[in-house]
Amino acid sequence: MQHMHTTQEIAEAVPGRRLGRRFRRGSMIMMGVGAFGVAGASAASLGGLTAQQIGADNGAVASCDTDGVTLAYTSAYDATTGVYRITTVTVSGLNVACNAKTLNVTLTDASNASIGTGSATIASTSQAVTMSPTASAKLVVGAALLVTG
């Protein structure tokens, strides 16, 4: 078991060494750091920093179709790649309130990446959208629709 030496024992073992001065310097440094910390903490409460004004607003966006739609896919065989590709997506069940608006369709794969897109102006309750590029039918796992205008 190690014995811890007291300040007095160290001073007696090393003649001529002045431990008191070192301890006084250390305590003065600690008091200086403590005073700086208090001054630093006080600076945060001086009110010298002000926030810039920032604002935001929002509003309701009414949907032209609230009861959902149905998708149907038209595919064609691509002899070059040996796979069926989605050439057209037909969106049915559109409300007539959507007529003359733009319908955007994006087909997605398992990682939710876009693999085919298309858009068309809605002319009736059923609208065909030509896809470009065409997507491999075996990779399509989802579709995202957007009506704008």
HELIX and SHEET records of a PDB file:
HELIX    1   1 THR A    7  ALA A   13  1                                   7    
HELIX    2   2 LEU A   19  ALA A   43  1                                  25    
HELIX    3   3 VAL A   96  CYS A   98  5                                   3    
HELIX    4   4 ALA A  137  LEU A  139  5                                   3    
SHEET    1   A 3 THR A  70  ASP A  78  0                                        
SHEET    2   A 3 VAL A  83  SER A  92 -1                                        
SHEET    3   A 3 SER A 126  SER A 136 -1                                        
SHEET    1   B 3 SER A 114  THR A 121  0                                        
SHEET    2   B 3 THR A 102  THR A 108 -1                                        
SHEET    3   B 3 GLY A 142  THR A 148 -1                                        
END                                                                             
